[in-house]
Amino acid sequence: MREVVDASDIHGSTGMDGYDFPAAAEHLLTGRHAVEEMYHTIMASEEKMTLVGIGPLTNFALLFSTYPAVKEKIAEIVIMGGSTGRGNKGVLSEFNIAVDPEAAKIVFEAGLPIAVAPLDVGWKALVLPEDSEIIKTLGKTGDMMYQLFKKYRGGSFTTGLKMYDACAVAYLLEPEMFTIAETFVGIETTGEYTAGATIVDLKGYLGKPANANVCIDVDEARFKAWMLKRIKNCI
């Protein structure tokens, strides 16, 4: 059992520091565990559902392990996580995979279609200072994001913020802005120095069949235009 690790050094103690959110509507809580709630929601859907993971994959792994039949109702999993090269948690490990590599291994071996927006694509998907000033003017949602950006430590508010998680959603809604490689992705769980690393076999050294579509590049201008448009269109 690994110790719990959070990202408070990046997102603050609340996970979304910087904006004065209204009190949570606790009457909407179901009383069920997140995994149980996911299961019931997915199974009740008439159509297959797509899961988007922008954090550690613990709940996804628990879902598949506890309710294997749920996989028949899932169309695709889109993940922000991993790296084709260097990491941000370890030398070769990205945070979302590194803190629970066993969960990531379960997900990548679940036999479902997987798309990955890795760390190194997020490095290219920047919100620059001039973009932040535009976002600030885009209504209530724009103001919220501007305030969050000021506290966010994924890059620099003055030199450019890296939009890691947004890349997963961008892939889902407008995949054409990415260069995609269909390849094998393995998760290292036992390495002395490499535990949590994603082995993205772009050159086919391992000879294993592809199990993921991995974003290896992004049209930076198109991503920026997409993001500003989406924020502007928010209520």
NORSULPE-V450534 format. One record per residue. N is the residue number from 1. RES is the residue in three letters. SS is DSSP state (hx for helix, st for strand, lp for the rest). PSI is psi in whole degrees, 0 to 359 (none if undefined). OMEGA is omega in radians with two decimals (none if undefined). Layout:
# NORSULPE-V450534
N|RES|SS|PSI|OMEGA + N|RES|SS|PSI|OMEGA
This chain:
# NORSULPE-V450534
1|MET|lp|124|3.13 + 2|ARG|lp|153|3.08 + 3|GLU|lp|149|3.11 + 4|VAL|lp|135|3.10 + 5|VAL|lp|132|3.10 + 6|ASP|lp|178|-3.11 + 7|ALA|lp|38|-3.11 + 8|SER|hx|337|3.11 + 9|ASP|hx|342|3.13 + 10|ILE|hx|314|-3.01 + 11|HIS|hx|2|-3.13 + 12|GLY|lp|171|-3.04 + 13|SER|lp|333|3.14 + 14|THR|lp|348|-3.03 + 15|GLY|lp|341|3.10 + 16|MET|lp|55|-3.13 + 17|ASP|lp|147|3.00 + 18|GLY|lp|343|-3.10 + 19|TYR|lp|142|-3.11 + 20|ASP|lp|84|-3.13 + 21|PHE|lp|150|3.04 + 22|PRO|lp|163|-3.14 + 23|ALA|lp|145|-3.14 + 24|ALA|lp|143|3.12 + 25|ALA|lp|82|-3.01 + 26|GLU|hx|341|3.12 + 27|HIS|hx|346|3.12 + 28|LEU|hx|350|3.13 + 29|LEU|lp|138|-3.09 + 30|THR|lp|340|-3.07 + 31|GLY|lp|356|3.12 + 32|ARG|lp|153|3.05 + 33|HIS|lp|151|-3.11 + 34|ALA|hx|320|-3.13 + 35|VAL|hx|318|3.11 + 36|GLU|hx|319|3.13 + 37|GLU|hx|319|3.08 + 38|MET|hx|315|-3.12 + 39|TYR|hx|309|-3.10 + 40|HIS|hx|321|3.14 + 41|THR|hx|315|-3.12 + 42|ILE|hx|315|-3.09 + 43|MET|hx|335|3.14 + 44|ALA|hx|347|-3.10 + 45|SER|lp|140|3.09 + 46|GLU|lp|338|3.13 + 47|GLU|lp|158|3.03 + 48|LYS|lp|148|-3.07 + 49|MET|st|154|3.06 + 50|THR|st|131|3.09 + 51|LEU|st|136|3.08 + 52|VAL|st|120|-3.12 + 53|GLY|st|118|3.13 + 54|ILE|lp|23|3.08 + 55|GLY|lp|192|3.05 + 56|PRO|lp|151|-2.98 + 57|LEU|lp|24|-3.09 + 58|THR|hx|310|-3.09 + 59|ASN|hx|323|3.09 + 60|PHE|hx|315|-3.14 + 61|ALA|hx|318|3.09 + 62|LEU|hx|321|3.12 + 63|LEU|hx|311|-3.09 + 64|PHE|hx|327|-3.13 + 65|SER|hx|324|-3.10 + 66|THR|hx|322|-3.09 + 67|TYR|lp|73|-3.08 + 68|PRO|hx|329|-3.10 + 69|ALA|hx|341|-3.10 + 70|VAL|hx|337|-3.10 + 71|LYS|hx|334|3.12 + 72|GLU|hx|342|-3.11 + 73|LYS|hx|9|-3.10 + 74|ILE|st|125|-3.13 + 75|ALA|st|320|-3.04 + 76|GLU|st|155|2.99 + 77|ILE|st|126|3.10 + 78|VAL|st|125|-2.99 + 79|ILE|st|134|2.84 + 80|MET|st|113|-3.12 + 81|GLY|lp|164|3.12 + 82|GLY|lp|181|-3.12 + 83|SER|lp|148|3.04 + 84|THR|lp|355|-3.13 + 85|GLY|lp|245|-3.10 + 86|ARG|lp|161|-3.10 + 87|GLY|lp|186|3.05 + 88|ASN|lp|359|3.05 + 89|LYS|lp|321|3.02 + 90|GLY|lp|182|-3.11 + 91|VAL|lp|319|-3.11 + 92|LEU|lp|9|-3.03 + 93|SER|st|135|3.07 + 94|GLU|lp|148|-2.97 + 95|PHE|hx|307|-3.00 + 96|ASN|hx|328|3.11 + 97|ILE|hx|321|-3.01 + 98|ALA|hx|325|-3.05 + 99|VAL|lp|343|3.05 + 100|ASP|lp|68|-3.10 + 101|PRO|hx|330|3.11 + 102|GLU|hx|321|3.09 + 103|ALA|hx|316|3.13 + 104|ALA|hx|321|3.13 + 105|LYS|hx|317|3.11 + 106|ILE|hx|316|-3.10 + 107|VAL|hx|313|-3.10 + 108|PHE|hx|341|3.11 + 109|GLU|lp|13|-3.09 + 110|ALA|lp|349|3.13 + 111|GLY|lp|19|3.14 + 112|LEU|lp|155|3.04 + 113|PRO|lp|131|-3.11 + 114|ILE|st|136|2.99 + 115|ALA|st|141|-3.05 + 116|VAL|st|126|2.95 + 117|ALA|st|98|-3.01 + 118|PRO|lp|173|-3.12 + 119|LEU|hx|316|-3.02 + 120|ASP|hx|338|3.01 + 121|VAL|hx|323|3.08 + 122|GLY|hx|332|3.10 + 123|TRP|lp|334|-3.10 + 124|LYS|lp|341|-3.10 + 125|ALA|lp|82|-2.99 + 126|LEU|st|145|2.86 + 127|VAL|st|111|-3.10 + 128|LEU|lp|166|-3.12 + 129|PRO|hx|318|3.14 + 130|GLU|hx|331|3.08 + 131|ASP|hx|320|3.12 + 132|SER|hx|322|3.13 + 133|GLU|hx|326|3.06 + 134|ILE|hx|314|-3.12 + 135|ILE|hx|322|-3.13 + 136|LYS|hx|333|-3.08 + 137|THR|lp|358|-3.01 + 138|LEU|lp|58|3.02 + 139|GLY|hx|194|-3.07 + 140|LYS|hx|319|3.13 + 141|THR|hx|319|3.11 + 142|GLY|hx|317|3.12 + 143|ASP|hx|318|3.10 + 144|MET|hx|312|-3.10 + 145|MET|hx|323|3.11 + 146|TYR|hx|316|3.14 + 147|GLN|hx|321|3.09 + 148|LEU|hx|320|-3.13 + 149|PHE|hx|326|-3.11 + 150|LYS|hx|336|3.14 + 151|LYS|hx|343|-3.08 + 152|TYR|lp|137|-3.09 + 153|ARG|lp|22|3.08 + 154|GLY|lp|68|-3.04 + 155|GLY|st|212|-3.09 + 156|SER|st|136|3.12 + 157|PHE|lp|339|-3.11 + 158|THR|lp|336|-3.12 + 159|THR|lp|350|3.09 + 160|GLY|st|131|3.12 + 161|LEU|st|138|-3.09 + 162|LYS|st|123|-3.07 + 163|MET|lp|66|-3.07 + 164|TYR|hx|301|-3.03 + 165|ASP|hx|324|-3.13 + 166|ALA|hx|335|3.14 + 167|CYS|hx|324|3.12 + 168|ALA|hx|317|3.13 + 169|VAL|hx|321|3.11 + 170|ALA|hx|319|3.10 + 171|TYR|hx|318|-3.11 + 172|LEU|hx|320|-3.04 + 173|LEU|hx|330|-3.09 + 174|GLU|lp|68|-3.04 + 175|PRO|hx|341|-3.09 + 176|GLU|hx|343|-3.13 + 177|MET|hx|355|-3.12 + 178|PHE|st|150|2.91 + 179|THR|st|126|-2.99 + 180|ILE|st|139|3.01 + 181|ALA|st|124|3.05 + 182|GLU|st|116|-2.97 + 183|THR|st|174|3.06 + 184|PHE|lp|135|3.04 + 185|VAL|st|121|3.06 + 186|GLY|st|154|-3.12 + 187|ILE|st|124|3.12 + 188|GLU|lp|121|-3.10 + 189|THR|lp|347|-3.00 + 190|THR|lp|355|-3.07 + 191|GLY|lp|140|3.14 + 192|GLU|lp|322|-3.12 + 193|TYR|lp|349|-2.97 + 194|THR|lp|10|3.13 + 195|ALA|lp|132|-3.12 + 196|GLY|lp|356|3.12 + 197|ALA|st|145|2.99 + 198|THR|st|123|3.13 + 199|ILE|st|96|-3.12 + 200|VAL|st|103|-2.96 + 201|ASP|lp|68|-3.05 + 202|LEU|lp|334|-3.10 + 203|LYS|lp|4|3.04 + 204|GLY|lp|25|-3.12 + 205|TYR|lp|325|-3.03 + 206|LEU|lp|343|3.13 + 207|GLY|lp|23|-3.13 + 208|LYS|lp|150|3.12 + 209|PRO|lp|148|3.14 + 210|ALA|lp|141|3.07 + 211|ASN|lp|8|-3.11 + 212|ALA|st|152|2.92 + 213|ASN|st|117|-3.05 + 214|VAL|st|128|3.06 + 215|CYS|st|122|-3.14 + 216|ILE|st|353|3.07 + 217|ASP|st|160|3.12 + 218|VAL|st|143|3.01 + 219|ASP|lp|102|-2.99 + 220|GLU|hx|317|-3.13 + 221|ALA|hx|319|-3.14 + 222|ARG|hx|321|3.10 + 223|PHE|hx|314|-3.12 + 224|LYS|hx|316|3.13 + 225|ALA|hx|319|3.12 + 226|TRP|hx|314|-3.09 + 227|MET|hx|315|3.13 + 228|LEU|hx|320|3.13 + 229|LYS|hx|317|-3.12 + 230|ARG|hx|319|3.12 + 231|ILE|hx|317|-3.13 + 232|LYS|hx|325|-3.08 + 233|ASN|lp|357|3.11 + 234|CYS|lp|152|3.11 + 235|ILE|lp|none|none
